[in-house]
Amino acid sequence: MELIIVLLFFSISGSVVMAMFVTADSMAEHTSITERAVMDVQSVSEIYAGDGDMRGAADRVFGKGWYAENEDEHLIVVLDENMQAQFTPEAREKFGKVYIDLSEERSDGECGELCRLTARVVLMMNGGEVVYSQVSSAYIPDFRKEAAYEEE
């Protein structure tokens, strides 16, 4: 009887430890994928800050055309666990682990255009949880407007 109780206790303890290992592995995977996606977002943001071209920055980081554009003109890049961009809707659905949402706002000023890029990293594995967000800006001067402004 004592041996049965010891075996029962051992099996319960083993199942708790296994559950902890599974949870730790899942958390490590989420962290790894998130870190790599954040690095991609930072790369896009740095390129964008130089020229104010959202599509050009996405092309340089992910490859030409490896993003989808939704009706709000947001660029969506879906990445798998190896951080490879997924192009087809079927591949995005089946292999996608994280997606990067890029959106842009532009406003004209007296001497140029102010461009703002908002980039978000969203974990698809956690039901669409936003884990990182960043706003970058680029000012594109218009020297013709500036010269006309100085003449006044």
HELIX and SHEET records of a PDB file:
HELIX    1   1 GLU A    2  ASP A   51  1                                  50    
HELIX    2   2 MET A   54  PHE A   62  1                                   9    
HELIX    3   3 PRO A   89  PHE A   95  1                                   7    
HELIX    4   4 PHE A  143  GLU A  151  1                                   9    
SHEET    1   A 3 ALA A  68  GLU A  69  0                                        
SHEET    2   A 3 LEU A  75  LEU A  79 -1                                        
SHEET    3   A 3 ALA A  85  GLN A  86 -1                                        
SHEET    1   B 5 ALA A  68  GLU A  69  0                                        
SHEET    2   B 5 LEU A  75  LEU A  79 -1                                        
SHEET    3   B 5 VAL A  98  ASP A 108 -1                                        
SHEET    4   B 5 GLY A 112  LEU A 123 -1                                        
SHEET    5   B 5 GLU A 129  PRO A 141 -1                                        
END                                                                             
